[in-house]
């Protein structure tokens, strides 16, 4: 009996020792040859970042920052260090290789599609996207909340997620494919056909875990189809946005062109998602109201051959979007990065291709970088935790070999990824 008590005491002491502050995760120090911290356009040289647990505790010039005793040191002196990237518009439950359709919804269960989403999350994280907004579960109901939970609990690797669950749409936008009247078909949307239906839908989506509300005031565009038809009235859209704001969440409004773009801005939408045609009046109002703009540039460029064929060479959404991008940029609209991952162009893990178009269309490389770091954090309401490399922020840090301020395509070749102080990949070893 005495021996058992001694053994139990030793075991208890061992557990206490392992759980004591002395055994907490040791400090990590990153030596950065070049640093873009997200707070300005400047590239700083010879910087040191000190990380305690999952947060940045100090950052500054190497000659001023002291390395804590026993810290793990990471040598990125030949690299450019950047805040973890933020993709503001993605669909974790969608693969580029699998066409979204009713047949796909009927043959792939939410459970199977969640397995696919787990793989997508890992690909995005490996590519340097440490934070993302999932703008709709694409018919997988509330499965995106489960993916978010699994990532947050460390069960699977992936970016920090905000999720929208099921997008709201008016019945005019339904179904995605024409079927016989009266036939119930699976869909990625939730239909609302009155202001009160919209308010109820907002409440239920937040109840079941939505971080923000995604809605389609304008119909879906597609290759060869600009999608200018409204799906809901101004009263319905305004009620949805007001209810979201009343309950403390943001409203992301997906509309490509037509009257619903300006209507969405005036209704108070926090962001206009994947817009194509933004006129001068709308761009000015967006700048005045602080509305964020996200454009999936690679996706629309991929549609160009079909657009030109359908229009007999008269128009393409890529060219309309380019002009709108430049108009909005000149007006001072807040651009956030949102490539629509798993769209027609770029699959998960490859969405950094959009940076190249952002610069081609008129952004400076620092502007493009900030769209996917500091501005992206502002879009998500997470300026206090991600988007820049500053004291107190999560240690979400990536690195590339070259200088993205002279060659933005470096972001397509991320070689180092850290999320919350934990190394995801390090190809510099």
Secondary structure as UniProt FT lines:
FT   HELIX           2..19
FT   HELIX           21..23
FT   STRAND          28..36
FT   STRAND          44..52
FT   TURN            53..54
FT   STRAND          55..61
FT   TURN            62..64
FT   TURN            69..70
FT   STRAND          72..83
FT   STRAND          85..90
FT   TURN            92..93
FT   TURN            96..97
FT   HELIX           102..107
FT   HELIX           110..126
FT   TURN            127..128
FT   STRAND          129..134
FT   TURN            138..139
FT   TURN            141..142
FT   HELIX           143..152
FT   TURN            153..154
FT   STRAND          160..163
FT   STRAND          167..169
FT   HELIX           171..173
FT   TURN            181..182
FT   STRAND          189..191
FT   HELIX           195..207
FT   TURN            208..209
FT   STRAND          213..216
FT   TURN            223..224
FT   HELIX           234..246
FT   TURN            247..248
FT   STRAND          251..254
FT   HELIX           259..266
FT   TURN            267..268
FT   STRAND          271..273
FT   HELIX           280..289
FT   STRAND          292..294
FT   HELIX           297..302
FT   HELIX           304..310
FT   TURN            311..313
FT   HELIX           317..331
FT   STRAND          334..335
FT   TURN            348..349
FT   TURN            351..352
FT   HELIX           353..360
FT   TURN            361..362
FT   HELIX           365..371
FT   TURN            372..373
FT   HELIX           374..380
FT   TURN            383..385
FT   TURN            391..392
FT   STRAND          397..400
FT   TURN            404..406
FT   HELIX           408..412
FT   STRAND          416..419
FT   TURN            420..421
FT   STRAND          422..426
FT   TURN            427..428
//
